[in-house]
Amino acid sequence: MADLGSIFKAYDVRGVIPDTFDAGIARAIGAAFAHVVGGPAVVVAHDMRPSSPELATAFGEGVTSQGVDVVFTGLGSTDLLYYGSGQLDLPGAMFTASHNPAEYNGIKMCRAGAAPISSDTGLDEIRRLAEKGVPAHDGPRGSVTEKDLLPGYAAYLRDLVDLSGIRPLKVAVDAGNGMGGHTVPAVLQDGGLPLEILPLFFELDGTFPNHPANPLDPDNLVDLQARVRESGADIGLAFDGDADRCFVIDERGEAVPPSAITALVAAQELEREPGATIIHNLITSAAVADIVRERGGVPLRTRVGHSFIKATMAETGAIFGGEHSAHYYFRDFWKADTGMLAAMHVLRVLGTDDRPLSEITREYTRYAASGEVNSRVDDAPGRMAAVRASFEGREGVTIDELDGMTVALPGGAWFNLRASNTEPLLRLNVEAADDAQVAALRDEVLSIVRA
């Protein structure tokens, strides 16, 4: 098989259909995955993209060619796949390209118990084996059984966060034609909860006819913001394509920063388990660590990326972790990320408080931030070095390289500059006391990066 380096990323597989990723490649990866990961069976799910059923079936054929069984769940969100992997204690594979455009597809893979696989913990080995071919299995093929995991997934989440006693809430939800249209009704509508769901784009359509399923882009929140304002909804929820991330809109139609949601959920988890460790990646607001300490918890800073957070959760026993990109990780969900569970925590807080969401979240939003600013560069290391040279040696400035380069300035302002894993980009995040300070620091760094 041809070199698969273009589709194997740091944490998953992503490619363009059919130019770089097709059924034959999926079949080869399935065989390699079964050979590397082992186990009696593999759980397989897929999203609503037109290419997903064929790819998932081909992957399953590769798995069964190695004498390993397949538990095929059909349509599912990525966190539903993690539920299946955790509940059944089996490795799993989810066919999705998340928020990428319609012409893409990919695979998110995990070991039994939803344990992560990254380039240095098995993904590179799977790639090499898929390229050269897996040795023929000496024995019978595995079998394929179908299993509907959606009812169990919904019940499991409702057991973790009880919404039955909250006040009635009007909840606008934008599924972006992604898998939230499949999971939200099962979790939030079918359980007799006091929630009036106002659905936007719940029709499963992997061509994304309304807007890209990427809520990290503010342009893709416009429809939900308008729906919240027009309907008088108490809250808006926006899910990405595979519904593992959730973004929150308050009753004014304003986006709530993911860092504020991290701090809010952390406070809830610390009420349940005082003194627990809370993980946050180094791009989340400094307010997260402040609030965790104030609530008696232990904040722990980590690199960006789910494999790092999940590994750190396993090492420390942390109860919860959050990222700036709206990935939220729960120890009680096999240390995996689930936007649905984070949304349910927010609904519980809102439903047990008479105040509007904007007022509740104000206490968790303490600083101004730039959001992620991307710059396309030809020489990322050289531009990073130029930024370092400009700031190091200044009085009161500290620099660390946990992930890219984080520069802390006197007075609490800081910025992080890091290279993309997959594109020739430098990603900049800035935080300071107010918008003016953020803009000044952002512009100073960009003048060097883009010189």
C-alpha positions as CSV (number, residue, x, y, z in Angstrom):
1,M,0.0,0.0,0.0
2,A,1.1,3.6,-0.7
3,D,2.6,5.8,2.0
4,L,-0.2,6.8,4.4
5,G,1.8,9.6,6.1
6,S,-0.5,12.3,4.7
7,I,-3.6,10.9,6.5
8,F,-2.1,9.7,9.8
9,K,-2.0,12.7,12.2
10,A,-0.8,13.0,15.8
11,Y,-4.0,11.6,17.3
12,D,-6.2,10.2,14.5
13,V,-6.6,9.6,10.7
14,R,-7.9,12.3,8.4
15,G,-8.1,12.2,4.6
16,V,-10.0,13.4,1.5
17,I,-12.5,11.0,-0.1
18,P,-11.5,9.3,-2.3
19,D,-8.2,11.0,-3.1
20,T,-6.2,10.0,0.0
21,F,-8.7,7.8,1.9
22,D,-11.0,5.1,0.6
23,A,-12.4,1.7,1.5
24,G,-9.2,-0.2,0.7
25,I,-7.2,2.0,3.0
26,A,-9.8,1.6,5.8
27,R,-9.7,-2.2,5.4
28,A,-5.9,-2.2,5.7
29,I,-6.1,0.0,8.8
30,G,-8.7,-2.2,10.3
31,A,-6.5,-5.3,10.0
32,A,-3.5,-3.4,11.4
33,F,-5.5,-2.0,14.3
34,A,-6.8,-5.5,15.3
35,H,-3.2,-6.8,15.0
36,V,-1.7,-4.0,17.2
37,V,-4.4,-3.5,19.8
38,G,-5.6,-7.1,20.1
39,G,-8.6,-8.1,22.2
40,P,-11.6,-10.3,21.5
41,A,-13.5,-7.6,19.6
42,V,-13.6,-4.0,18.4
43,V,-16.5,-1.5,18.7
44,V,-17.1,0.4,15.5
45,A,-19.3,3.5,15.0
46,H,-19.7,6.1,12.3
47,D,-21.1,9.6,11.7
48,M,-23.5,10.8,9.1
49,R,-21.1,11.6,6.3
50,P,-22.0,9.9,3.0
51,S,-18.7,7.9,2.9
52,S,-18.9,6.8,6.6
53,P,-20.9,3.6,6.3
54,E,-18.7,2.1,3.5
55,L,-15.5,3.0,5.3
56,A,-16.7,1.6,8.6
57,T,-17.8,-1.6,7.0
58,A,-14.4,-2.0,5.2
59,F,-12.6,-1.3,8.5
60,G,-14.7,-4.1,10.1
61,E,-13.7,-6.4,7.3
62,G,-10.1,-5.7,8.1
63,V,-10.7,-6.4,11.8
64,T,-12.5,-9.7,11.2
65,S,-9.8,-10.8,8.7
66,Q,-7.5,-11.1,11.8
67,G,-9.9,-13.3,13.7
68,V,-11.2,-10.5,15.9
69,D,-15.0,-9.8,16.2
70,V,-16.7,-6.5,15.5
71,V,-19.5,-4.9,17.5
72,F,-21.0,-2.6,15.0
73,T,-23.1,0.2,16.5
74,G,-24.0,2.1,13.4
75,L,-24.6,5.8,13.7
76,G,-23.1,7.4,16.8
77,S,-21.3,10.4,18.2
78,T,-17.6,10.1,19.2
79,D,-18.5,10.2,22.9
80,L,-21.0,7.4,22.2
81,L,-18.2,5.3,20.8
82,Y,-16.1,6.1,23.9
83,Y,-19.1,5.0,26.0
84,G,-19.2,1.7,24.1
85,S,-15.4,1.2,24.5
86,G,-15.6,1.9,28.2
87,Q,-18.8,0.0,29.0
88,L,-17.8,-3.1,27.0
89,D,-14.1,-2.7,27.8
90,L,-13.1,-3.1,24.1
91,P,-11.0,-1.1,21.7
92,G,-13.0,1.2,19.5
93,A,-13.0,3.0,16.1
94,M,-15.1,6.0,15.2
95,F,-15.5,7.0,11.6
96,T,-15.7,10.8,11.4
97,A,-13.8,13.9,10.3
98,S,-15.3,15.9,13.1
99,H,-15.7,19.5,12.1
100,N,-13.8,19.2,8.7
101,P,-15.6,19.8,5.4
102,A,-17.8,17.2,3.7
103,E,-15.1,15.8,1.4
104,Y,-13.1,14.6,4.4
105,N,-13.4,11.5,6.6
106,G,-11.3,9.9,9.2
107,I,-10.9,7.5,12.1
108,K,-10.6,8.2,15.8
109,M,-9.3,5.1,17.5
110,C,-8.9,4.0,21.2
111,R,-7.8,1.1,23.2
112,A,-10.2,-0.8,25.6
113,G,-11.7,1.5,28.2
114,A,-11.6,4.5,25.8
115,A,-7.8,4.8,26.4
116,P,-6.2,7.1,23.9
117,I,-4.0,6.1,21.0
118,S,-1.5,8.7,19.6
119,S,1.4,8.6,17.3
120,D,3.8,7.5,20.0
121,T,1.4,5.0,21.7
122,G,0.5,2.8,18.8
123,L,-0.8,5.0,15.9
124,D,2.6,5.0,14.1
125,E,2.8,1.2,14.4
126,I,-0.7,0.8,13.0
127,R,0.3,3.0,10.0
128,R,3.5,1.0,9.3
129,L,1.7,-2.2,9.4
130,A,-1.2,-1.0,7.2
131,E,1.4,0.2,4.7
132,K,3.4,-3.0,4.5
133,G,0.4,-5.4,4.9
134,V,-0.7,-7.4,7.9
135,P,0.4,-11.1,8.1
136,A,-2.4,-13.4,7.2
137,H,-4.4,-14.7,10.1
138,D,-4.2,-18.5,10.6
139,G,-7.7,-19.3,11.8
140,P,-11.3,-18.4,11.3
141,R,-12.5,-14.9,10.6
142,G,-14.1,-12.9,13.3
143,S,-17.9,-12.3,13.4
144,V,-19.9,-9.1,13.2
145,T,-22.8,-8.3,15.6
146,E,-24.9,-5.2,15.7
147,K,-25.6,-3.5,19.0
148,D,-27.6,-0.3,19.7
149,L,-25.7,1.7,22.3
150,L,-27.8,4.9,22.2
151,P,-30.2,4.0,25.0
152,G,-27.4,2.9,27.4
153,Y,-25.4,6.0,26.6
154,A,-28.3,8.2,27.3
155,A,-29.1,6.5,30.6
156,Y,-25.5,6.5,31.7
157,L,-25.2,10.3,31.2
158,R,-28.5,10.9,33.0
159,D,-27.3,8.9,35.9
160,L,-24.1,11.1,36.1
161,V,-26.0,14.4,36.1
162,D,-29.6,14.4,37.4
163,L,-31.7,17.0,35.6
164,S,-35.1,15.7,36.7
165,G,-35.5,18.3,39.5
166,I,-34.4,21.5,37.7
167,R,-36.7,24.3,36.8
168,P,-38.1,24.3,33.3
169,L,-35.7,25.6,30.7
170,K,-36.0,26.5,27.1
171,V,-32.9,25.2,25.3
172,A,-32.0,26.0,21.7
173,V,-29.7,23.4,20.2
174,D,-27.7,23.7,16.9
175,A,-26.6,20.2,15.8
176,G,-25.1,21.6,12.5
177,N,-26.6,18.6,10.7
178,G,-24.1,16.5,12.7
179,M,-24.5,13.7,15.3
180,G,-26.0,16.0,17.9
181,G,-29.2,15.5,15.9
182,H,-29.0,11.8,16.8
183,T,-27.9,12.0,20.5
184,V,-29.6,15.2,21.8
185,P,-33.1,13.8,21.5
186,A,-32.1,10.5,23.2
187,V,-30.4,12.3,26.1
188,L,-32.3,15.5,26.6
189,Q,-35.8,15.0,25.1
190,D,-36.8,11.3,25.6
191,G,-36.2,11.1,29.4
192,G,-39.1,13.3,30.5
193,L,-36.8,16.1,31.6
194,P,-38.2,19.7,32.1
195,L,-36.5,20.9,29.0
196,E,-38.1,22.4,25.9
197,I,-35.6,21.7,23.1
198,L,-35.7,24.1,20.1
199,P,-33.9,22.2,17.4
200,L,-31.8,23.7,14.7
201,F,-30.4,21.6,11.9
202,F,-31.1,18.2,13.5
203,E,-31.3,16.5,10.1
204,L,-28.3,14.2,9.7
205,D,-26.6,15.4,6.5
206,G,-22.9,15.0,6.0
207,T,-22.8,17.6,3.2
208,F,-23.5,20.3,5.8
209,P,-26.1,22.3,3.8
210,N,-26.6,25.0,6.5
211,H,-23.2,25.8,7.8
212,P,-19.9,24.0,8.7
213,A,-20.2,21.9,11.8
214,N,-17.4,23.8,13.5
215,P,-18.7,26.0,16.4
216,L,-15.2,27.2,17.2
217,D,-15.6,29.6,14.2
218,P,-17.9,32.4,15.4
219,D,-19.5,32.6,12.0
220,N,-21.1,29.2,12.6
221,L,-22.8,30.3,15.8
222,V,-24.8,33.1,14.1
223,D,-27.9,31.0,13.5
224,L,-28.0,29.7,17.1
225,Q,-27.5,33.2,18.5
226,A,-30.4,34.5,16.5
227,R,-32.6,31.6,17.6
228,V,-31.8,32.2,21.2
229,R,-32.6,35.9,21.0
230,E,-35.8,35.4,18.9
231,S,-37.2,32.6,21.1
232,G,-36.2,33.9,24.5
233,A,-34.3,30.7,25.2
234,D,-32.5,30.4,28.5
235,I,-29.5,28.9,26.8
236,G,-28.1,27.8,23.4
237,L,-25.9,24.7,22.8
238,A,-23.9,24.1,19.6
239,F,-22.3,20.8,18.8
240,D,-19.6,20.0,16.3
241,G,-19.9,17.3,13.6
242,D,-19.2,14.3,15.7
243,A,-20.8,15.9,18.8
244,D,-17.9,15.4,21.1
245,R,-17.6,19.2,21.7
246,C,-20.2,21.6,22.9
247,F,-20.3,25.4,22.8
248,V,-22.6,27.4,25.0
249,I,-24.6,30.6,24.2
250,D,-26.2,32.6,27.0
251,E,-29.7,34.1,27.1
252,R,-28.4,37.3,25.4
253,G,-27.1,35.4,22.4
254,E,-23.5,35.9,23.5
255,A,-21.0,33.0,23.4
256,V,-19.7,31.8,26.8
257,P,-15.9,31.2,26.6
258,P,-15.0,27.5,27.0
259,S,-12.6,28.5,29.8
260,A,-15.6,29.8,31.8
261,I,-17.5,26.5,31.2
262,T,-14.3,24.6,32.3
263,A,-14.3,26.7,35.6
264,L,-18.1,26.2,36.1
265,V,-18.0,22.4,35.6
266,A,-14.8,22.2,37.8
267,A,-16.7,24.0,40.6
268,Q,-19.5,21.5,40.4
269,E,-17.1,18.5,40.4
270,L,-15.3,20.0,43.4
271,E,-18.5,20.3,45.3
272,R,-18.9,16.5,44.8
273,E,-15.3,15.7,45.5
274,P,-13.6,18.4,47.6
275,G,-9.8,18.7,47.1
276,A,-9.8,16.9,43.7
277,T,-7.4,17.6,40.9
278,I,-8.7,19.5,37.9
279,I,-6.7,19.5,34.6
280,H,-6.6,22.5,32.3
281,N,-4.5,22.9,29.2
282,L,-2.1,25.8,29.1
283,I,-4.3,27.9,26.7
284,T,-7.3,28.0,29.1
285,S,-7.8,31.2,31.0
286,A,-5.8,31.8,34.2
287,A,-9.2,32.2,35.8
288,V,-9.6,28.4,35.7
289,A,-6.6,27.8,38.0
290,D,-7.7,30.7,40.2
291,I,-11.2,29.4,40.7
292,V,-10.1,25.8,41.3
293,R,-7.8,26.9,44.1
294,E,-10.5,29.1,45.6
295,R,-12.9,26.1,45.6
296,G,-10.3,24.0,47.4
297,G,-9.1,22.0,44.3
298,V,-5.7,21.4,42.8
299,P,-5.2,22.8,39.3
300,L,-2.9,21.0,37.0
301,R,-1.6,22.6,33.8
302,T,-1.0,20.3,30.8
303,R,-0.2,20.4,27.1
304,V,-2.9,20.9,24.4
305,G,-4.4,17.6,23.1
306,H,-6.6,14.8,24.3
307,S,-3.9,12.2,24.6
308,F,-1.9,14.4,27.1
309,I,-5.0,15.2,29.2
310,K,-6.2,11.6,29.3
311,A,-2.7,10.4,30.2
312,T,-2.4,13.0,33.0
313,M,-5.9,12.1,34.3
314,A,-4.8,8.5,34.5
315,E,-1.6,9.4,36.3
316,T,-3.2,11.8,38.8
317,G,-6.7,10.6,39.3
318,A,-8.0,14.0,38.3
319,I,-11.8,14.2,38.3
320,F,-12.2,16.6,35.4
321,G,-10.3,18.4,32.6
322,G,-11.1,21.1,30.1
323,E,-9.6,22.7,27.0
324,H,-9.9,26.0,25.3
325,S,-11.4,24.2,22.3
326,A,-14.5,23.0,24.3
327,H,-13.2,19.5,24.8
328,Y,-14.3,18.4,28.4
329,Y,-13.0,15.2,30.0
330,F,-14.5,13.3,32.9
331,R,-12.9,10.7,35.1
332,D,-16.4,9.1,35.4
333,F,-16.7,8.8,31.6
334,W,-13.5,6.7,31.3
335,K,-11.4,9.9,31.2
336,A,-12.8,10.6,27.8
337,D,-14.2,13.8,26.4
338,T,-17.9,14.4,26.1
339,G,-19.6,17.7,25.2
340,M,-23.0,16.3,26.1
341,L,-22.0,15.7,29.8
342,A,-20.5,19.2,30.0
343,A,-23.7,20.6,28.6
344,M,-25.7,18.7,31.2
345,H,-23.6,20.2,34.0
346,V,-24.3,23.7,32.7
347,L,-28.1,22.9,32.4
348,R,-28.1,21.6,36.0
349,V,-26.4,24.8,37.3
350,L,-28.8,27.0,35.3
351,G,-31.8,24.9,36.3
352,T,-31.0,25.2,40.1
353,D,-30.4,29.0,40.0
354,D,-32.9,31.7,39.3
355,R,-30.3,33.9,37.7
356,P,-29.8,34.1,33.9
357,L,-26.8,32.3,32.5
358,S,-24.9,35.5,31.7
359,E,-25.0,36.4,35.4
360,I,-24.0,32.9,36.5
361,T,-21.0,32.7,34.2
362,R,-19.8,36.3,34.9
363,E,-18.0,35.0,38.0
364,Y,-16.1,32.5,35.9
365,T,-14.9,35.1,33.3
366,R,-12.2,37.3,34.8
367,Y,-9.9,38.3,32.0
368,A,-10.0,39.3,28.3
369,A,-8.7,37.0,25.6
370,S,-7.8,37.1,22.0
371,G,-9.1,33.7,21.0
372,E,-6.8,31.6,18.7
373,V,-5.2,33.7,16.0
374,N,-3.5,31.7,13.2
375,S,-0.7,32.9,11.0
376,R,0.6,31.0,7.9
377,V,4.4,31.0,8.0
378,D,7.2,29.4,6.0
379,D,9.6,29.1,8.9
380,A,7.8,28.4,12.2
381,P,10.9,27.7,14.2
382,G,12.5,30.9,13.0
383,R,9.5,33.0,13.8
384,M,9.2,31.4,17.2
385,A,12.9,32.2,17.8
386,A,12.4,35.8,16.8
387,V,9.5,36.2,19.2
388,R,11.6,34.7,22.0
389,A,14.5,37.0,21.3
390,S,12.2,40.0,21.5
391,F,10.7,39.1,24.9
392,E,13.4,37.2,26.8
393,G,15.5,39.4,29.1
394,R,12.7,41.9,29.7
395,E,12.2,42.6,33.4
396,G,9.7,40.3,35.0
397,V,9.1,38.2,31.9
398,T,9.2,34.4,32.2
399,I,9.1,31.9,29.3
400,D,8.3,28.2,29.4
401,E,8.1,25.6,26.7
402,L,5.7,23.0,28.0
403,D,3.8,23.3,24.6
404,G,5.2,25.8,22.1
405,M,6.2,28.9,24.0
406,T,4.3,30.6,26.8
407,V,5.4,34.1,27.8
408,A,4.2,35.6,31.1
409,L,4.5,39.3,31.6
410,P,4.3,41.4,34.7
411,G,0.7,42.2,35.7
412,G,-0.7,38.9,34.7
413,A,-0.8,39.2,30.9
414,W,0.5,36.2,29.0
415,F,0.6,34.6,25.5
416,N,1.2,31.2,24.0
417,L,2.6,30.7,20.6
418,R,2.8,27.1,19.2
419,A,3.1,25.4,15.8
420,S,0.2,23.4,14.3
421,N,0.7,19.6,14.2
422,T,-0.8,19.4,10.7
423,E,-0.4,22.8,8.9
424,P,2.3,25.4,8.4
425,L,0.6,27.6,11.0
426,L,1.6,29.4,14.2
427,R,-1.3,29.6,16.7
428,L,-1.3,32.6,19.1
429,N,-3.5,32.9,22.2
430,V,-3.3,36.1,24.4
431,E,-4.9,36.9,27.7
432,A,-4.7,40.1,29.8
433,A,-6.7,42.3,32.1
434,D,-8.8,44.0,29.4
435,D,-9.4,44.1,25.7
436,A,-7.0,47.0,25.1
437,Q,-4.1,45.2,26.7
438,V,-5.0,42.0,24.7
439,A,-5.0,43.9,21.4
440,A,-1.7,45.6,22.1
441,L,0.1,42.4,23.1
442,R,-1.5,40.5,20.2
443,D,-0.4,43.1,17.7
444,E,3.1,43.2,19.0
445,V,3.6,39.4,18.7
446,L,1.9,39.3,15.3
447,S,4.2,42.0,14.0
448,I,7.1,39.7,14.6
449,V,5.4,36.5,13.5
450,R,4.2,38.0,10.2
451,A,7.3,40.1,9.5
